[in-house]
Amino acid sequence: MANISILGLGAMGQALATRFLQREHRVTVWNRTPGKAASLIAQGARERNSAAEAIAASDVTVICVLDYGAAGSVIDAAASILSGRALVNLTNGTPAQARATAKRVAELGAEYLDGGIMATPPMIGGEHALILYSGSRATFDAHADSLEALGAANYLGADPGLASLHDLALLSGMYGVFAGFFHATALVDSEGIRSDSFLRLLGPWMAAMMGELPGYAQKIDSGRHGVNVVSNLGMQAASLENILTATREQGVATDLLEPMLELFRQRASAGFGHEDISGIFELMRRTRPGSRVPSGRAKPAGAP
Amino acid sequence: MANISILGLGAMGQALATRFLQREHRVTVWNRTPGKAASLIAQGARERNSAAEAIAASDVTVICVLDYGAAGSVIDAAASILSGRALVNLTNGTPAQARATAKRVAELGAEYLDGGIMATPPMIGGEHALILYSGSRATFDAHADSLEALGAANYLGADPGLASLHDLALLSGMYGVFAGFFHATALVDSEGIRSDSFLRLLGPWMAAMMGELPGYAQKIDSGRHGVNVVSNLGMQAASLENILTATREQGVATDLLEPMLELFRQRASAGFGHEDISGIFELMRRTRPGSRVPSGRAKPAGAP
């Protein structure tokens, strides 16, 4: 059994610590404000009075605090004892924050693994929990068995920003699903149709439409948006305009889908109305050094 | 076998006619501009020189033209012979257009069934094709067997606007799925990750997140967004803001998800940050006579 420390005892930190205790690891905990450890101590955890003491107590330390500002404070406070330690930072943040933290930790002589938790606290340890990792491969390999107890552990690469990048990308996909659901449901609600009843039609339909995604992925990867086009962008722009007109006529807010129509129009105006809607990807994507500059780009790279 | 006429021989009209011919119905076709019927005639269809002649030749007529303007022209041209006929209009349009057309057809003494085709032309007659109907129940019942040949036939009610309403709502749900996919994929593309490779992670994740929809539907139907909240709107607003910040840092356009963050902020500002994100529904939905006025509404009902 491993010695594992947990820094941060919010709902997620408590869930992580509980799961490690269930697997009979030796768990040491610390929280910035006291009084959060009682139930964990009752389950066998030991509490320390400082982050440095907690880190020093274990082979590996999991950090799960409010944000990277809080994570940075923890690391600074323990700077003098970090050399040779392994940190696994599961705090929510951006790829840039993960990379900056990895750099700081490396300067202090410690190993750094960043992670993104694709689960809510009650899901931790369950079959649907997924945790993405990137950064120190050695740390991942050394502790993969312990980490698997929290959820399926997926290592994405040495760049410490990759876990956060994938985490945020998956969440953005989820918010698209939710946006479609809210718009669709508000539209039928305008005639008094219940959401749960409509969902019996909408759910299978949305699941079926996910079958279109591999085709779009292929067009994105090849950059060829004009092949195998069934319903072209010009036709779909007309269809989406029709949807938003009807939405307004029904007295429902069109906000969530307006930007997609705007991207359809921009791409059609640039002469790509006969191609597939996957062409709007060229308006959204980053222009990388050495890549061709997409025509009709929505915004310059990095513009707010 | 039935006598069926098809008005409009675009890609969808041709697919409908072909499917009826495969089922050995007696098919009569007409198109505004000539020269579209050759392959259908070779399969046994008869062509007529006017919409009125085609309507007069069959028990039931399916209209599938460019838009409701074109459908209206067809109906006007055949006004004198419509009495006692049955029309099934599968033209794309809005609920308001469907209702206006139903009124006009009723004045001419004919039965009117409106429909929305949830399929592309190649899908017609296949197991995944779905066609929604509303309007004349008598027409639906009399011709359901024939119509089932095109795809699963789902009758939604006597209001002729319901099929179009559900059609547009389902499509809006689909566009939400696509928006989430495009945003998520552009985010990982910023680090050179291929779309097809990322989709192996994104696809199952989006499918899993659809499991949240029944819970949101329940909150919408009950109007109680504060029960069983796992991750509240305030936390999710911070999370979505983090996603959009990272998206900008990666040089990727944030357009598709900005309105959702704006709705989260509006709802949080109105004092509902501790409730679930389903609360944004109250900002989007139509305010119906007799219903309570939602607080913090995004737009007045019917505003463009």
Interface residues (C-beta under 8 A of the other chain):
Chain A: N92 G93 T94 P95 A96 M118 T120 P121 P122 H128 L130 N154 D159 G161 L162 S164 L165 H166 L168 A169 L170 L171 S172 G173 M174 Y175 G176 V177 F178 A179 G180 F181 F182 H183 A184 T185 A186 L187 V188 D189 S190 E191 G192 R194 S195 D196 F198 L199 L201 L202 G203 W205 M206 A207 A208 M209 M210 E212 L213 P214 Y216 A217 Q218 I220 D221 V230 S231 S239 L240 N242 I243 T245 A246 T247 R248 E249 Q250 G251 V252 A253 D255 L256 L257 E258 P259 M260 E262 L263 I277 S278 I280 F281 L283 M284 R285 R286 T287 R288 A298 K299 A301 G302 A303 P304
Chain B: N92 G93 T94 P95 A96 M118 T120 P121 P122 H128 L130 N154 D159 G161 L162 S164 L165 H166 L168 A169 L170 L171 S172 G173 M174 Y175 G176 V177 F178 A179 G180 F181 F182 H183 A184 T185 A186 L187 V188 D189 S190 E191 G192 R194 S195 D196 F198 L199 L201 L202 G203 W205 M206 A207 A208 M209 M210 E212 L213 P214 Y216 A217 Q218 I220 D221 V230 S231 S239 L240 N242 I243 T245 A246 T247 R248 E249 Q250 G251 V252 A253 D255 L256 L257 E258 P259 M260 E262 L263 I277 S278 I280 F281 L283 M284 R285 R286 T287 R288 A298 K299 A301 G302 A303 P304
